[in-house]
Amino acid sequence: MGVISELGVLLRLRDFRKLFAVRLVSQAGDGMFQVGLASLLFFSPESQGTAASIAAAFAVMLAPFTIVGPFAGVFLDRWSRRQVLVWGNAVRVVLTAATAVLMLTSGVTPWIYVLALATLSVNRFLLAGLSAGLPRVVDGPLLLTANSLTPSLGAAAAFVGGGIGFLLSLLFEPGRVKDSVALMCAALVFGAASALALRMSRGLLGPDEPAEAAITTEIAKVARGLADGARYLAARRTPGQALMVMATHRFLYGVTFIASILISRNLLSDPGNANAGLATFATVVGLTGVGGALAVVLTPTLSRYTGPHLWIALMLGLASASQLLLVTTPSRTVVYAGALLLGLAAQATKIAVDTIVQRDTADAFRGRAFAFYDVLYNAAFVGAAALAAFTLPDTGYSRPVFVVLALAYAAAAVVFGRFGARRPAEPDGAAHLPRAAVGE
């Protein structure tokens, strides 16, 4: 059955349609908010546009995914998930509107960062709620299809929402009004998502029996689960080593990503022309996405001949080549080509790492393993922001930095390709580790 046919079957389920509508509208608003925030913090004439300020803003945008994500389930097992979707989106209306009003009246202030952090934290909580509620509206074999399709289509909705926000902002001259347009549109869309959630009955998404243990006990259990997952992955060797490679890749990639923001804003465009800088960076992100799409096509075909282990080493080599390309000259063509190659390498590596982690992790530990994976994946990007703040010039272009990144990628390729474990080990005492899982 094709993807379109499977989606058609799912859409015949009334309750799924209601939850799916909330996801699409909510994530479209996410896209608008993120574009508005990026325009405000990265490309606005009022933003400083320095490496330190952009790295700090980026860390704020990613912190919720590192800190909030693993602990969202503690509350989603206590509160009505339908009410979480209703009130969570309503709270985002208030926070986003307040951000827009503050921008109009006061410009970029520390309170902008506080409101942005709060809004993104609620967003991470809502995404977890949407996933937790899915098994209540879809069951049987269709659940696997729903888990595959809905996050991808939600990401597509975020992309469309971001595009709409970007196009609307082009109607205004650079300034405070322009920077607030996408945010106000996002607030309206969040309100629509909240209203759509009201179409579901209060108990539809569960939980049927809310957790009664003390919240502090549950949070401690989550923390222990993350530690258990980390110990298991390290003892199992292959998934632990694959995750370390992914974290290294993500860390190096994050430095390049922040450099691309600065290059787009301060080098390839007039720093005073916010629209030009944002358009250049949108092209960089788009080509990175094209590279990721190529990875989705090429990895299943080619990695069956190399195996995921060698494929990861080859992709790390390709990432190294993308950085060496940037060493040559900071021309628009070179930056775009580097983005395409790095997007291919990054997504292809992630697909292979996901395969190794899924294949070599026992089911009893898989939830904890992927929760730890999520934390490590995002924490590496936050670390990259800190490094970028101290190593990159305000133009974003530094030959020494790109040389170091290329050498680091090459070293990771050699070490993993030469010394990485090919077969998983059986952890001593694995059967006795606690089974209380994060995300299971």
Secondary structure, DSSP 8 states (H G I E B T S, - for coil): --HHHHHHHHHTSHHHHHHHHHHHHHHHHHHHHHHHHHIIIII-TTS---HHHHHHHHHHHHHHHHHTGGGHHHHHTTS-HHHHHHHHHHHHHHHHHHHHHHHHHH-S-HHHHHHHHHHHHHHHHHHHHHHHHGGGT--TTHHHHHHHHHHHHHHHHHHHHHHHHHHHHTTS-TTHHHHHHHHHHHHHHHHHHHHHHTTS-TTTT--SS---S-HHHHHHHHHHHHHHHHHHHHHH-HHHHHHHHHHHHHHHHHHHHHHHHHIIIIISS-TT-HHHHHHHHHHHHHHHHHHHHHHHHHHHHHHHHHHHHHHHHHHHHHHHHHHHHHHH---HHHHHHHHHHHHHHHHHHHHHHHHHHHHHS-HHHHHHHHHHHHHHHHHHHHHHHHHHHHH--TTS--HHHHHHHHHHHHHHHHHHHHHS-SS----TTGGGS----S--
